[in-house]
Amino acid sequence: MPDFDRAELDEMVRRWILENQRCEEKGDWKPLAEMYTEDATYGWNYGPTQEFMAVGRAEIRELALGQEMEGLEGWSYPYQQFVIDERSGDVIGFWKQVSDNKRPDGRNYSPEGIGGSWFRYGGNYQWSWQRDFFDFGNVSQLFMEMIQNNALTPGMHKRIQRSVSGKPLAGWYRIGEAPVPLW
């Protein structure tokens, strides 16, 4: 007998996709915070020396969905597929990252490869845990291409300046120093 109702998990994924689409259209991902439990954690690795971790719904709203999404207005993250394990409540969603800016050949800027999110269901149509994964090298290469083609929005320029300023950002930690383990 499964620990989680499959129909409930499928409904959670459906709700998640719809809310993501609404937030992308507005260019504001903060409303997604309501889809996490109060004590949820959300993190990802950002290269060989840094990781990001938001602990609790408030940090998820302000840091993961606010600070870390600034400059990414006009980007979408269409999900390609989900894998659902009703025994554990784990859900893996594979997504692409797509800019509405286009290359000279007409294709949208988008990193090669695929990214994803590993979620843990916490009941009541909320996630209790999320970890994102993506190919940092492909994302870095894409941003370099966009810089060379003068295809960055003012928000992306600001985001890049912020990240290379040397000032520590809330939620950013050296590998192994986050308040909860990344994985």
Salt bridges, closest charged atoms under 4 A:
ASP10 OD1 - ARG6 NE 2.97
GLU11 OE2 - ARG14 NH2 2.71
GLU11 OE2 - ARG15 NE 2.99
GLU19 OE1 - ARG22 NH2 2.98
GLU34 OE1 - ARG57 NH1 3.79
GLU34 OE2 - ARG61 NH2 2.39
GLU38 OE2 - ARG57 NH1 2.63
GLU62 OE1 - LYS30 NZ 3.42
GLU70 OE1 - ARG162 NH1 3.55
ASP85 OD1 - ARG87 NE 3.24
GLU86 OE1 - ARG6 NH1 2.98
ASP90 OD1 - ARG120 NE 2.70
ASP105 OD2 - ARG107 NE 2.77
GLU145 OE2 - ARG103 NE 2.77
